[in-house]
Amino acid sequence: MENKKRETFSSGLAVFFATLGSAVGLGNIWRFPYITGMNGGGGFLFIYILCILFVGIPIMISEFYIGRKTRANAVGAFRKLNKENFKFIGLMGVLSSFLIMFFYSGVAGWVYSYVFKSLIGKFNGVTPEQANEIFTSTISNYGMAYLWQVIVMVVVSTILIMGVKNGIEKVTKTLMPLLFILIIIMDIRALTLTDSFEGVKFLFKVDFSKVTQASILIALGLAFFKLSIGMGTMITYGSYFTEDNDMPQTAFKVAFSDLLVSLLAGLAIFPAVFSFKMEPAAGPGLLFMTIPLVFSKMPLGRVLLTLFFLLTSFAATTAMISLVEVPVAYLSEEMKIDRKKAVLLTAVIILVFGFLATASIAGGNAIAEIKAFGKNFFDLFDFVSSNILLPLGGLFITIFIGYFIDRDDIVNELSNGGKISNQAILTAFLILIRYISPLLVVIIFLNSLGVFK
Ligand code: PFF
């Protein structure tokens, strides 16, 4: 009965784009470049790719398995597998999705505001100093920043209320390909700037002397955040997958495409950084300070810049849809709250705590003075979710799949009842998920506790 009422995506292509829509977001365009910039470039990138292969993809496949097998939300899935004791993994996921949304919706608000700023021509002929100033004033004027955050939540809630097929599926299928095309246009522009090749070298020259032990662990954390794993998002999306979907293949395709988008974003940002003699380790403002410069002095620059931020706002929106879907599916299925009410309740909670994040990063107010473990609300929400809850959730998932689920059942589900012959892949998956991935995740987690510092 329960199964019949549930929606699913309508095709394999829809599954792919929706899942990619979750993975691709501010993580690729905002976070990947600045974190890579702060951790030395190529060597970091190399390690990040290893993390995707050895931790990211196996956990993603595991989450798909749990979701599609049970056709339930991140908490209900464990109940349906008769593993009530593991329901806490799903509950942790619900908590993570809130914590991430508290700051992610704020950064999405900056992006939305940049669409508007580009449109009205605020960046025409802008200098590096002016670009810096515009970014600083965008975040420090927190009343305005919050207004944009509210707009973001209105958009996200509206799409979610429309449901899985009409909302999530339609939006992601149109927007993902468009984003791709626009980033490529941006790359062409960035790569033809003077000295742009320095940026390419920075991104691709593998230099392990710059890779510290801490940055290896940061790479692992980024892989979690990027692939939307360790918090039940991929369990929830997996629960909407079609019966005939080749889930290991979907995981590979999504991870590969997601990496490609990150690299293309890096190839737009780093050439600009070097061409304009900026600092690759500038931190969270990197995207907002470089991209307006890339377009500032070219024909059609204003239009392209507006389009770029528009597409980035779309990418952020589809990622947020998947984040918010975790509590929404949980509240509507486990707590039996009507879907629309669940969306509204979730949005209100996000906006209450999201205000704390936005005001705290603005500085110069009482909220910004409140610190826990030396961190303001923005950094705290980010730190607790990315560095504690996601690795911990990922670790529990590897242990759960590796040690508490029958091997034959996994093989059966991941080969669609023997309809696809992917024996070698499944064998590799089973070894990774039992031994390699948990070990690596333990390392990330210990790092987030500061054990290696
Ligand atoms: N993967 C998204 C990004 O890189 O922007 C962020 C994200 C979405 C993280 C969904 C976690 C999640 F469940």
Residues whose N, C-alpha, C, O or C-beta is under 5 A from the ligand:
A	BS01	PFF	S22 A23 V24 G25 L26 G27 N28 F225 K226 L227 S228 T233 A319 S322 L323
